[in-house]
Structure formats: C-alpha cells, structure tokens
Amino acid sequence: MKEQKPGYCTLCRSRCGSLNTVENEKLVAVEPLPGHPTGGALCAKGRAAPEIADSPRRLTRPLRRTRPKDDPDPGWTEVTWDEALDDIARRMREIADAHGPQAVAFAATTPSGTPMVDSIDWVERLVRAFGSPNLLYAVENCGWHKDYAHELTFGADIGAPDYDAADLIILWGHNPARTWLAQATRIADARRRGARVVVIDPKRGGSGQQCDLWLGVRPGSDAALALGALRHLIHERSHDEDFVRSWTNAPYLVDLATGRLVRSAELPGH
C-alpha cells in the first residue's frame, strides 16, 4: 500500500515542507510540499532522505565497545536504549561526584545542517542542568561567523534579514540557492516585488545566476572591495553620518604604531 504523508525535512534548519511517499511502511520518495511556508523546493539532501533512512550503514540501536580503544576491533555489541542511557548516566554521575561536573565535556554536531536542529535545545538544557561549562559544537566554516563571531564582537547574533521589506539585498559570500532554499525562495519573492539583488562571490553558480548584479571577486580580495565601497560612500557623502558617529568606531583615531584605537587619555592635554 502506497500513501503520501505531508511533513517537513529534518535534515537542516530550513525544515522545508515535504510530501513523503510511504510504501509498505518504507519511505520511498520525498517531494516539495506546495503551500507549505518552506515547501517550494527540496535540496539534494532532502530528496535523498529515503536512501539515508534505509541505508544499511545507519545505526538504529546503541552499540557498546567491549575492547580497549587502541584495539583495531572495537568489539561492538548491541545493547538496549535503557542499558545505554543507564550506563552513560552512571558514568557521568561518577565523574561529577569525584571531580565536579566541569570535568565532563559534551559534544554536539552542527544544528545547521543535520537533524540535531530539532534536538539541540534539549542537549543544551541537559548540559546546563548537569552543571558543565564544556560544550563543543561542530560548526561549518560558513556558519561560525554568523552564529558566534558577530555575537562575540557585538554582543548579539546577526539577526534575521527582512527580505520582505528590502529594496536592496546583498549576498556576500552567501549562496542560499545552494545552501538555504527557504531563504532563496524569500529572496526570489522579494526580487519579483522589485527588490534588487547583488551577489558577491567568486562563483556565479546558484544565487549568482538569479541576481541583478554579480561581482565575481577574487578569493581573498573581499577586504579590498569593502574598503573601496566605504571610500565611495564617504566620498559621495551618501552614508548616514549621525549613525556612523554614534554607533560605530569609524570616527575614532588609530595609533599607526600599534594599530589600536586612540583613547582620550592618550591625547595631548589629557
């Protein structure tokens, strides 16, 4: 018996709407789900869900190592979920009682591009409730600056783009047509509404083929382009001077000997 079940793909944070074909209790096909907010398209990974779910290499039960870690044969043996969870909890508690919860480190795969996206909040809650400050994330090179660098620099994450109200959308090193289809759909809607799209990327494939202006910069030349754009804004006086003076460090003086910003105490007469 074959039936189609509406749902969403869990393989990344886009959670694209999907129409899932199930035959004899087996997932055999995944297609976009029209009408779903993120159901306009599915990437190759989403369409490969049947292959992933039915892979003979997929682990569906816990395995316990029975031989030392330096043994070429781990000696995996199958155990129940209750056995695995009880064993892990016991070991965690023993370490915490002997050395404190900070002696335990947790690791989680990226929530951006894996099914961990629907579980990461619970993992973080477990880590905090346990009392450990140690949580290691596996984060993509393209995601670290977005998720962490901005927050470490400015105290807040990068936020969400307001594509629905934008007149100009700049995709700088970002290729949602290849990596984030939900955003690509919103950008396409904005462009049909009249917004202009500029893509800055050495490669044109993907979003660079669906834009009004593609700037194919050489790898490593982004800083030169950014400085040139800043010079043009200042020269044409088309920047928001009040905002720049109040909310950025652009008007600060720089000590050329150290490369650091000059503080008032370092100026003559202070």
N, C-alpha and C positions, 0 to 999 in steps of 0.2 A: 504493500500500500504506500502510495506517494502522497505527501501533503506539504504545503508551504506554510511556514510559520514566520510572522513578522518579528523582528527583534533588532539588535544592533551588534556591530562588530566590537569585540572587546580587546582587539589587538593593539590599540593605541588610544591616546587621549581624545581623539576626534569622535570616537563612538559613532561611526557612520551607520545610519539606518540600513538594515539589510533584510532581504527576503530569503529565508533559509529553506531549502528543499530537503525534506527528510524522507527517506525510503527505507522501510523495514527497520526503523529506529536508528538509521545511519544518516549522517549529514553528507549529502552528495553534491550540493551546489549552493552557492551564495551569490545573490544579485543585489543591486541597489534597490532601495525601497522608496519609490516616488511618494512625495507627500510628507515624508519624514524631514525634520529640520536639517539633518545632515545626510539625507539619503540620496543625494543627487548622483553620487558616483562611489565606486569602491576601488581601492588600490589593489595591486597585485597580491599583497599580503592578505588582504581581506578575502579576495576571491580564492586564495589558496587554503582557506580555513578547513575545508573537508580533508585535504591532504595532511594538514597539521594534526587534526583531530584523530585521524585514522592511521597515523604513522606508526610503524612497528617499533620505532625508537622512542616513542612517547612513554614517559613514566606515568603510570596510573596508580601505583601503590608505593608506600615507603620501602626503602631498602636500607639495611643495616650493614655496615662494614664489620667483618669478622676477623680481619687480618691487619697487621700494622700498616701505617700509612706509607712506609717505604717499600712495602711488598708490591711487586708488579701486578699481582692478582688481589684485588680488594676483598674478594670472598663475599660479595653481596648476598644477603639473604632477605627474603621478603618478610615483612612484619605488618601487623595491623596498624591502623591510624592511632588507635588508643595506646598501643605499645610505644609507637614512635613519639607521640606527644608526651606521654608519661615519662619516658626516658629523657627527653630533651628538658622538660620542666624540672626533673630531679637534678640533672647536671647543672642547670642554670642556678638553681637554688643552692646547691652545694658550693659553687664558686662564689656566689654573693655572700653566703654566710661566712666563708673563710676569708675572702679578700675584699668584699664590698661589691655592689652592683656595677661600679665603674670598671671592674676587671673583666666585664663581659662586653664584647663588641658584636654588633649586629650588622648585617649587610643586606641590601635590597637592590634588586635590579631596577633599571630605569622605569618610572611610571609613564614616560612619554611615549614609548614605542612598544610596550608589552602589556599583557593582561594585568600586570601589577597596578595599573592605573585605578582599578576598582577596589584595590586592597591596601594601598599604601597608607591611607589614613589610619587603618586599624593596626598596621605594623608600627607606625609612629606612636600610636597610643600605647601599644604594648611596651615599646622601648622606654617611653616616659614613665609609665606606671611601674616598670621594673626598676627604674632609677639610674639607667646607664646614660651617659652623655655621648656614647660612641655609636654612631650610625653611619655606615659607609654606603654611598649611592654609586651605582654605575650610571653615569650620565653621558650622553652623546656630546661630542665636541661642539655640535651646533646648538645644544641646549644649555650648556653650563653658563654661558654669559647671560642668557635670557633668564634663567632661574636663580642664579646666585650672584654673578658679578654685579649686576645692577643693584641688587639689594644690599650687598656688602659695601658698595660705593655710595649709594644714596639713601639707604635705609628702607627702601620699599622695592617691591618687584616691578617688573617692566610694565605691568598692566595689560589691558586688552585694547587693541586698536578699534576705533569707532568707524568701521568701514561704511556703515550706513549713512553717516553724515559727512564723510570725507569728500573733498573736492580733488585732492591730490594724494595718491598712495605711493610711497616709495618702499620698494622691496630691496633692501641692501643685504646681499648675501643670504637671502631668504627665498626659497623656491617652493611655495605651498602647492603648486600644481604637481609637484613630485612628492612632497612630504606631508602635506596637511590639506587634504581635499576639502574639508569643511570650510577652511579659510579661503581656499581658491574659489569655491562657489560664491562666497560673500563678496570677494573682490570682483568676480565676473558680474555679479548683480550690480555692484557699485559702478562699474565701467559702463554697463548698459544705461544706468541712470545719468551718466555724463561725467563721472569722475575720471581723471587721467591717471594712468599707472606708469610708473618709472621703475625699471628693474636694473639694478647694479650688480652684475655677476659676470665672471669670466665666461661662463657657459650660457648659451641662449636657450637651451632646451627647457621645456616646461613653461614657467611663468614668463620667461623672456620672449616666448613666441606669442604671448597673449597680452602684450603691453603696448603703450603708445610710444615709449622711448626705452630702448635698451642700451645701456652703457657697458660695453664689454671690457672692463678694466683688466689690466694685467694682474696676476696674483701678487699680492704684497704691495700694491700701489693704492690701496684704499685710503691710507692716511693722506697721501698727496691730493687725492680727489676731494677729501673732506676739507683740507686746508684751503684748496682752491675755491670751494663753494663758500667757505666762511669769508675769504677775502672779497669775493664778488658781492656777498650780502652787505659787508661793511662798506665797500667802495660805492655801491649803489644806494647805501643807506636804506635798504629795504628790510632791515631787521627791526625787531621790537626792542628799542634801546632801553626803555624803562624795565622791561622784563630781564634783559641781559644784565643790567646793572644791579638789579635787586635779587635775582635768583641764580646767577651763575658766577663763576670765578673769572670770566673773561676780562673784566676791567682791572684785575689785580696785577701788580708788578711782579716780575720774575727776576730773581737773582741769577744772572747768567753764570756765575761761578759755581753755584750749587744746583741750579735747576729747580730750586724751591721757591714758593711764593714768599714775597717780602712782607713781613709783619710790621705793624705800626711802630713797635718798639725799636726796630732796626733803622728807622728813618732818621735823618739828621734833625735835631731839636727835640727828640723824644727820649 
